[in-house]
């Protein structure tokens, strides 16, 4: 009987160890809103950024996880679309960030610091429109390249099943299509407030 109880205790103990060492997967759904800047040598244009996405967080320990995500990102210039002569930007991206996250306890809550590469595919490139000359050769041509790469840093505060914080987007590659030598390299940077529900 003692051997049986000892065997059961040993199996249960080993099971707990295995479970502790097993990677934990966590689903994340998030929404973000904030500001975006389209920057080039000639200057910059500011606008709004909206995001919604899903991430699968894989925990390697209590303090470290890796979260690949897929995000739909919409960026719209603040300039009125009805302004005469204006050509405000309006872009849509599918982003794939891969976030390394560090989880630091803060009582019953946590701070979560993240950083990782972000690979972006533009599905809504917008087109040029020269209001002053409807026959301008640039009219109807797409503004952006298909693919770009950036870095996404983040700081989140976690409580219950929520993480609330700030995320950034630092563009590393030129997004502008160059139809001739007059086109400058253009980079998109942004900062958003994010609410993340995880389960």
Backbone as CSV, one residue per row, in Angstrom:
resi,resn,N_x,N_y,N_z,CA_x,CA_y,CA_z,C_x,C_y,C_z
1,UNK,0.828,-1.196,0.000,0.000,0.000,0.000,0.871,1.258,0.000
2,UNK,1.911,1.214,0.856,2.819,2.366,0.921,3.516,2.569,-0.417
3,UNK,3.890,1.440,-1.060,4.564,1.553,-2.363,3.620,2.146,-3.408
4,UNK,2.332,1.751,-3.329,1.351,2.280,-4.270,1.170,3.783,-4.085
5,UNK,1.030,4.216,-2.816,0.873,5.643,-2.536,2.106,6.425,-2.951
6,UNK,3.284,5.822,-2.710,4.541,6.471,-3.093,4.633,6.604,-4.605
7,UNK,4.197,5.556,-5.327,4.223,5.588,-6.792,3.277,6.653,-7.334
8,UNK,2.069,6.727,-6.742,1.100,7.743,-7.164,1.652,9.143,-6.922
9,UNK,2.252,9.342,-5.739,2.826,10.651,-5.408,3.956,10.998,-6.360
10,UNK,4.766,10.004,-6.726,5.875,10.224,-7.643,5.367,10.609,-9.031
11,UNK,4.328,9.882,-9.516,3.750,10.180,-10.826,3.137,11.577,-10.840
12,UNK,2.381,11.910,-9.768,1.782,13.238,-9.688,2.839,14.334,-9.648
13,UNK,3.912,14.048,-8.912,5.004,15.024,-8.831,5.674,15.226,-10.171
14,UNK,5.928,14.142,-10.904,6.541,14.236,-12.224,5.611,14.963,-13.188
15,UNK,4.289,14.698,-13.056,3.325,15.366,-13.919,3.341,16.871,-13.710
16,UNK,3.458,17.285,-12.450,3.519,18.718,-12.155,4.766,19.352,-12.737
17,UNK,5.904,18.622,-12.659,7.160,19.131,-13.215,7.050,19.279,-14.721
18,UNK,6.471,18.253,-15.381,6.321,18.292,-16.840,5.417,19.445,-17.253
19,UNK,4.292,19.630,-16.502,3.387,20.729,-16.825,4.061,22.074,-16.647
20,UNK,4.919,22.191,-15.623,5.619,23.452,-15.377,6.595,23.754,-16.501
21,UNK,7.148,22.668,-17.108,8.131,22.863,-18.172,7.491,22.968,-19.557
22,UNK,6.198,22.611,-19.640,5.509,22.668,-20.927,5.231,24.114,-21.323
23,UNK,5.406,24.421,-22.584,5.118,25.756,-23.076,3.629,26.051,-22.923
24,UNK,3.319,27.239,-22.490,1.936,27.665,-22.323,1.559,28.579,-23.487
25,UNK,0.438,28.289,-24.107,-0.030,29.103,-25.221,-1.199,29.971,-24.766
26,UNK,-1.226,31.193,-25.260,-2.224,32.165,-24.825,-2.728,32.934,-26.049
27,UNK,-4.042,33.069,-26.151,-4.651,33.822,-27.257,-4.768,35.296,-26.863
28,UNK,-4.508,36.170,-27.830,-4.580,37.618,-27.601,-5.372,38.284,-28.721
29,UNK,-6.336,39.112,-28.346,-7.071,39.945,-29.299,-6.868,41.393,-28.877
30,UNK,-6.499,42.259,-29.827,-6.160,43.619,-29.431,-6.697,44.663,-30.402
31,UNK,-6.901,45.861,-29.850,-7.381,47.024,-30.604,-6.493,48.210,-30.258
32,UNK,-6.155,49.021,-31.249,-5.253,50.149,-31.033,-5.723,51.370,-31.810
33,UNK,-5.380,52.541,-31.283,-5.635,53.792,-31.993,-4.572,54.801,-31.578
34,UNK,-4.147,55.635,-32.532,-3.120,56.617,-32.215,-2.751,57.464,-33.416
35,UNK,-1.482,57.862,-33.444,-0.998,58.791,-34.464,0.042,58.111,-35.356
36,UNK,0.119,58.607,-36.593,1.109,58.098,-37.544,1.773,59.281,-38.238
37,UNK,3.053,59.108,-38.606,3.796,60.123,-39.342,4.411,59.500,-40.585
38,UNK,4.180,60.148,-41.706,4.817,59.765,-42.969,5.948,60.750,-43.196
39,UNK,7.192,60.306,-43.035,8.337,61.219,-43.029,9.245,61.003,-44.229
40,UNK,9.701,62.120,-44.817,10.669,62.085,-45.906,11.600,63.281,-45.763
41,UNK,12.533,63.408,-46.705,13.483,64.526,-46.674,12.764,65.869,-46.787
42,UNK,11.647,65.899,-47.505,10.920,67.148,-47.732,10.084,67.592,-46.534
43,UNK,9.834,66.682,-45.591,9.001,67.021,-44.445,8.175,65.814,-44.036
44,UNK,7.096,66.065,-43.322,6.280,64.960,-42.831,4.805,65.325,-42.868
45,UNK,3.976,64.282,-42.909,2.526,64.424,-42.824,2.039,63.546,-41.684
46,UNK,1.114,64.063,-40.903,0.605,63.328,-39.754,-0.806,62.833,-40.004
47,UNK,-1.172,61.766,-39.313,-2.509,61.213,-39.476,-2.875,60.301,-38.327
48,UNK,-3.967,59.572,-38.510,-4.469,58.641,-37.507,-4.100,57.213,-37.884
49,UNK,-3.892,56.387,-36.864,-3.609,54.975,-37.079,-4.585,54.139,-36.253
50,UNK,-5.195,53.126,-36.896,-6.121,52.220,-36.219,-5.691,50.790,-36.516
51,UNK,-5.720,49.937,-35.473,-5.276,48.556,-35.655,-6.215,47.599,-34.924
52,UNK,-6.348,46.418,-35.473,-6.985,45.315,-34.763,-6.264,44.042,-35.164
53,UNK,-6.092,43.126,-34.211,-5.314,41.952,-34.552,-5.435,40.817,-33.561
54,UNK,-4.712,39.747,-33.879,-4.683,38.525,-33.064,-3.239,38.077,-32.897
55,UNK,-2.893,37.620,-31.688,-1.566,37.095,-31.429,-1.633,35.808,-30.629
56,UNK,-0.734,34.877,-30.919,-0.626,33.620,-30.166,0.665,33.676,-29.362
57,UNK,0.507,33.850,-28.045,1.655,34.012,-27.169,2.155,32.647,-26.695
58,UNK,3.434,32.385,-26.874,4.042,31.122,-26.457,5.016,31.402,-25.310
59,UNK,4.706,30.895,-24.127,5.528,31.138,-22.938,6.616,30.071,-22.822
60,UNK,7.859,30.530,-22.729,8.978,29.631,-22.482,9.327,29.597,-20.998
61,UNK,8.898,30.623,-20.274,9.024,30.693,-18.820,8.013,31.716,-18.331
62,UNK,7.940,31.933,-17.035,6.999,32.910,-16.494,7.345,34.329,-16.927
63,UNK,8.604,34.551,-17.266,9.045,35.908,-17.573,9.338,36.158,-19.045
64,UNK,9.309,35.123,-19.865,9.649,35.317,-21.271,8.663,34.598,-22.179
65,UNK,8.201,35.304,-23.217,7.312,34.690,-24.203,7.607,35.258,-25.589
66,UNK,7.144,34.542,-26.591,7.287,34.967,-27.981,5.896,34.964,-28.601
67,UNK,5.502,36.101,-29.190,4.141,36.215,-29.715,4.132,36.662,-31.178
68,UNK,3.934,35.732,-32.117,3.676,36.130,-33.505,2.235,36.625,-33.614
69,UNK,2.023,37.655,-34.416,0.698,38.284,-34.526,0.344,38.507,-35.987
70,UNK,-0.923,38.751,-36.218,-1.377,39.255,-37.507,-2.309,40.430,-37.230
71,UNK,-2.023,41.554,-37.887,-2.712,42.814,-37.586,-3.214,43.462,-38.862
72,UNK,-4.434,43.987,-38.809,-4.953,44.828,-39.885,-4.795,46.272,-39.426
73,UNK,-4.054,47.062,-40.211,-3.736,48.451,-39.822,-4.247,49.421,-40.881
74,UNK,-4.982,50.421,-40.436,-5.507,51.470,-41.317,-4.881,52.800,-40.920
75,UNK,-4.358,53.537,-41.904,-3.744,54.832,-41.620,-4.345,55.890,-42.540
76,UNK,-4.846,56.960,-41.906,-5.570,58.006,-42.634,-5.019,59.366,-42.223
77,UNK,-4.731,60.202,-43.192,-4.226,61.543,-42.902,-5.319,62.407,-42.270
78,UNK,-4.915,63.321,-41.393,-5.879,64.167,-40.691,-6.469,65.250,-41.599
79,UNK,-5.791,65.534,-42.706,-6.257,66.562,-43.633,-7.619,66.185,-44.197
80,UNK,-8.518,67.162,-44.317,-9.863,66.899,-44.827,-9.801,66.400,-46.267
81,UNK,-10.545,65.332,-46.547,-10.567,64.777,-47.900,-11.301,65.696,-48.874
82,UNK,-12.030,66.647,-48.341,-12.800,67.543,-49.210,-12.048,68.824,-49.559
83,UNK,-10.847,68.979,-49.029,-10.095,70.209,-49.283,-9.623,70.248,-50.738
84,UNK,-9.833,71.378,-51.379,-9.454,71.530,-52.788,-7.933,71.434,-52.935
85,UNK,-7.491,70.610,-53.890,-6.066,70.479,-54.158,-5.348,69.524,-53.233
86,UNK,-6.065,68.941,-52.260,-5.418,68.043,-51.296,-5.340,66.626,-51.851
87,UNK,-4.324,65.897,-51.421,-4.182,64.491,-51.781,-3.763,63.722,-50.529
88,UNK,-4.650,63.629,-49.540,-4.297,62.993,-48.268,-4.078,61.493,-48.436
89,UNK,-3.209,60.925,-47.589,-2.948,59.495,-47.708,-4.024,58.684,-46.979
90,UNK,-4.221,57.470,-47.462,-5.142,56.516,-46.846,-4.641,55.123,-47.198
91,UNK,-3.977,54.457,-46.243,-3.335,53.175,-46.500,-3.921,52.079,-45.618
92,UNK,-3.856,50.847,-46.126,-4.238,49.676,-45.338,-3.123,48.642,-45.431
93,UNK,-2.723,48.118,-44.269,-1.634,47.138,-44.205,-2.091,45.871,-43.491
94,UNK,-1.499,44.751,-43.873,-1.536,43.539,-43.061,-0.138,43.391,-42.477
95,UNK,-0.047,43.484,-41.144,1.233,43.411,-40.449,1.415,42.046,-39.795
96,UNK,2.663,41.587,-39.767,3.008,40.367,-39.031,4.158,40.700,-38.077
97,UNK,3.853,41.197,-36.872,4.885,41.416,-35.864,5.232,40.092,-35.171
98,UNK,6.478,39.957,-34.774,6.910,38.808,-33.965,7.553,39.387,-32.712
99,UNK,6.802,39.370,-31.608,7.182,40.094,-30.399,7.850,39.191,-29.365
100,UNK,9.042,39.569,-28.935,9.656,38.963,-27.752,9.182,39.779,-26.557
101,UNK,8.581,39.107,-25.569,7.985,39.814,-24.435,8.620,39.391,-23.118
102,UNK,8.824,40.394,-22.253,9.390,40.169,-20.926,8.348,40.579,-19.891
103,UNK,7.969,39.647,-19.013,6.886,39.846,-18.048,7.489,40.040,-16.659
104,UNK,7.278,41.215,-16.087,7.842,41.531,-14.775,6.724,41.733,-13.767
105,UNK,6.714,40.958,-12.666,5.644,41.060,-11.673,5.594,42.441,-11.028
106,UNK,4.351,42.883,-10.718,4.134,44.128,-9.983,2.967,43.880,-9.031
107,UNK,3.227,43.146,-7.961,2.156,42.727,-7.061,1.302,41.681,-7.749
108,UNK,-0.014,41.889,-7.769,-0.912,40.974,-8.459,-0.989,41.275,-9.950
109,UNK,-0.291,42.311,-10.374,-0.302,42.708,-11.782,1.087,42.494,-12.376
110,UNK,1.282,42.928,-13.619,2.564,42.746,-14.306,2.825,43.903,-15.250
111,UNK,4.102,44.165,-15.460,4.538,44.988,-16.583,5.006,44.035,-17.675
112,UNK,4.652,44.350,-18.912,5.068,43.539,-20.049,5.784,44.444,-21.046
113,UNK,7.073,44.152,-21.273,7.885,44.921,-22.222,8.116,44.043,-23.456
114,UNK,7.884,44.612,-24.637,8.034,43.828,-25.849,8.781,44.558,-26.941
115,UNK,9.400,43.794,-27.815,10.062,44.361,-28.992,10.232,43.243,-30.022
116,UNK,10.173,43.636,-31.292,10.363,42.640,-32.331,10.187,43.231,-33.717
117,UNK,10.565,42.470,-34.742,10.399,42.947,-36.121,8.938,42.928,-36.539
118,UNK,8.585,43.816,-37.454,7.231,43.844,-38.007,7.329,43.838,-39.529
119,UNK,6.736,42.832,-40.152,6.729,42.688,-41.603,5.352,43.120,-42.112
120,UNK,5.330,44.058,-43.041,4.067,44.666,-43.466,3.844,44.492,-44.967
121,UNK,2.622,44.099,-45.302,2.220,44.010,-46.703,1.084,45.003,-46.931
122,UNK,1.252,45.881,-47.885,0.273,46.935,-48.139,-0.816,46.408,-49.080
123,UNK,-2.061,46.382,-48.596,-3.178,45.906,-49.415,-4.043,47.059,-49.914
124,UNK,-3.812,48.252,-49.369,-4.517,49.443,-49.845,-3.516,50.564,-49.992
125,UNK,-2.910,50.684,-51.187,-1.747,51.549,-51.385,-2.102,53.004,-51.622
126,UNK,-3.353,53.302,-51.915,-3.781,54.647,-52.276,-3.130,55.041,-53.617
127,UNK,-3.700,56.000,-54.298,-3.184,56.460,-55.595,-3.053,57.973,-55.600
128,UNK,-2.131,58.446,-56.408,-1.934,59.893,-56.533,-3.125,60.527,-57.256
129,UNK,-3.436,61.754,-56.824,-4.456,62.531,-57.520,-4.020,63.990,-57.522
130,UNK,-3.659,64.494,-58.674,-3.239,65.891,-58.832,-4.464,66.681,-59.257
131,UNK,-5.077,67.341,-58.303,-6.346,68.043,-58.543,-6.188,69.173,-59.571
132,UNK,-5.024,69.802,-59.569,-4.812,70.947,-60.470,-4.706,70.527,-61.934
133,UNK,-4.345,69.253,-62.163,-4.183,68.787,-63.545,-4.700,67.350,-63.653
134,UNK,-5.946,67.167,-64.041,-6.525,65.825,-64.159,-5.772,64.914,-65.130
135,UNK,-4.977,65.509,-66.018,-4.240,64.707,-66.993,-2.787,64.461,-66.601
136,UNK,-2.432,64.833,-65.365,-1.055,64.635,-64.896,-0.681,63.152,-64.977
137,UNK,0.553,62.866,-65.408,0.998,61.484,-65.613,0.989,60.667,-64.322
138,UNK,1.017,61.361,-63.161,1.086,60.665,-61.881,-0.287,60.197,-61.389
139,UNK,-1.342,60.798,-61.923,-2.690,60.449,-61.471,-2.975,58.947,-61.646
140,UNK,-3.503,58.340,-60.583,-3.876,56.925,-60.632,-2.753,55.959,-60.302
141,UNK,-1.516,56.460,-60.181,-0.394,55.575,-59.849,-0.344,55.337,-58.341
142,UNK,-0.005,54.109,-57.963,0.043,53.739,-56.547,1.170,54.460,-55.827
143,UNK,0.914,54.813,-54.547,1.900,55.565,-53.779,2.951,54.685,-53.100
144,UNK,2.573,53.469,-52.692,3.444,52.677,-51.829,3.928,51.382,-52.462
145,UNK,5.068,50.909,-51.948,5.563,49.577,-52.285,4.703,48.513,-51.612
146,UNK,4.819,47.283,-52.110,4.031,46.188,-51.541,4.481,45.824,-50.130
147,UNK,5.800,45.811,-49.898,6.342,45.215,-48.679,7.256,46.194,-47.955
148,UNK,7.192,46.190,-46.637,8.087,47.022,-45.822,8.381,46.322,-44.503
149,UNK,9.427,46.793,-43.825,9.864,46.186,-42.560,10.056,47.284,-41.527
150,UNK,9.678,46.981,-40.303,9.867,47.928,-39.209,10.156,47.218,-37.905
151,UNK,10.215,47.990,-36.840,10.396,47.459,-35.487,9.212,47.930,-34.640
152,UNK,8.695,47.022,-33.820,7.551,47.366,-32.966,7.927,47.199,-31.494
153,UNK,8.173,48.301,-30.768,8.381,48.230,-29.322,7.047,48.418,-28.597
154,UNK,6.942,47.918,-27.367,5.701,48.084,-26.618,5.962,48.063,-25.111
155,UNK,5.106,48.761,-24.378,5.078,48.726,-22.914,3.627,48.549,-22.504
156,UNK,3.349,47.480,-21.744,1.979,47.175,-21.329,1.908,46.953,-19.822
157,UNK,0.751,47.299,-19.254,0.463,46.977,-17.857,-0.652,45.940,-17.857
158,UNK,-0.417,44.812,-17.175,-1.360,43.698,-17.208,-2.103,43.556,-15.888
159,UNK,-3.426,43.408,-15.985,-4.252,43.093,-14.829,-5.463,42.306,-15.322
160,UNK,-5.931,41.385,-14.493,-7.005,40.477,-14.859,-6.642,39.832,-16.186
161,UNK,-7.492,39.934,-17.203,-7.196,39.377,-18.529,-6.922,40.477,-19.543
162,UNK,-6.533,41.631,-19.051,-6.288,42.774,-19.924,-4.839,43.230,-19.844
163,UNK,-4.344,43.725,-20.976,-3.093,44.475,-21.015,-3.397,45.809,-21.681
164,UNK,-2.976,46.870,-21.037,-3.225,48.220,-21.557,-1.888,48.941,-21.627
165,UNK,-1.602,49.591,-22.756,-0.318,50.265,-22.863,-0.123,50.992,-24.175
166,UNK,1.153,51.139,-24.526,1.547,51.916,-25.707,2.430,51.047,-26.600
167,UNK,2.177,51.113,-27.908,3.005,50.410,-28.883,3.490,51.392,-29.946
168,UNK,4.634,51.084,-30.509,5.191,51.943,-31.545,5.398,51.190,-32.844
169,UNK,5.682,51.933,-33.879,6.045,51.368,-35.176,7.146,52.241,-35.758
170,UNK,8.349,51.692,-35.857,9.490,52.426,-36.404,9.807,51.846,-37.776
171,UNK,9.485,52.592,-38.828,9.729,52.108,-40.183,11.214,52.095,-40.516
172,UNK,11.691,50.977,-41.024,13.113,50.837,-41.363,13.380,50.887,-42.859
173,UNK,12.360,50.631,-43.660,12.561,50.591,-45.110,11.673,51.618,-45.811
174,UNK,12.111,52.062,-46.970,11.350,53.017,-47.767,10.030,52.391,-48.210
175,UNK,8.931,53.140,-48.048,7.620,52.632,-48.456,7.144,53.230,-49.775
176,UNK,7.804,54.287,-50.239,7.322,55.039,-51.401,7.814,54.425,-52.720
177,UNK,6.889,54.260,-53.672,7.284,53.828,-55.005,7.995,54.981,-55.708
178,UNK,9.139,54.698,-56.305,9.923,55.730,-56.972,9.742,55.620,-58.483
179,UNK,8.990,56.564,-59.029,8.742,56.565,-60.468,9.833,57.312,-61.226
180,UNK,10.582,58.186,-60.513,11.767,58.827,-61.085,12.639,59.315,-59.930
181,UNK,13.740,59.990,-60.243,14.714,60.388,-59.225,14.201,61.458,-58.263
182,UNK,13.083,62.094,-58.595,12.564,63.157,-57.722,11.852,62.606,-56.490
183,UNK,11.562,61.306,-56.495,10.845,60.710,-55.362,11.824,60.377,-54.237
184,UNK,11.549,60.911,-53.055,12.408,60.695,-51.887,12.004,59.426,-51.139
185,UNK,12.978,58.849,-50.398,12.649,57.763,-49.482,11.651,58.262,-48.441
186,UNK,10.655,57.459,-48.160,9.619,57.819,-47.195,9.476,56.689,-46.177
187,UNK,9.356,57.057,-44.909,9.252,56.073,-43.830,8.009,56.367,-42.998
188,UNK,7.343,55.313,-42.559,6.139,55.475,-41.740,6.438,55.077,-40.303
189,UNK,6.171,56.005,-39.377,6.345,55.763,-37.943,5.024,56.036,-37.243
190,UNK,4.782,55.326,-36.155,3.525,55.544,-35.454,3.612,55.206,-33.985
191,UNK,2.657,55.724,-33.225,2.519,55.381,-31.810,1.031,55.274,-31.505
192,UNK,0.645,54.190,-30.820,-0.772,53.936,-30.554,-0.975,53.481,-29.109
193,UNK,-2.153,53.751,-28.597,-2.591,53.160,-27.344,-3.300,51.852,-27.649
194,UNK,-3.022,50.815,-26.850,-3.529,49.472,-27.149,-4.248,48.866,-25.951
195,UNK,-5.370,48.208,-26.228,-6.067,47.381,-25.241,-6.025,45.950,-25.762
196,UNK,-5.506,45.037,-24.931,-5.295,43.647,-25.316,-6.070,42.749,-24.354
197,UNK,-6.932,41.901,-24.900,-7.653,40.897,-24.099,-7.018,39.547,-24.354
198,UNK,-6.585,38.868,-23.289,-5.917,37.568,-23.483,-6.612,36.482,-22.674
199,UNK,-6.564,35.264,-23.218,-7.217,34.129,-22.552,-6.542,32.821,-22.943
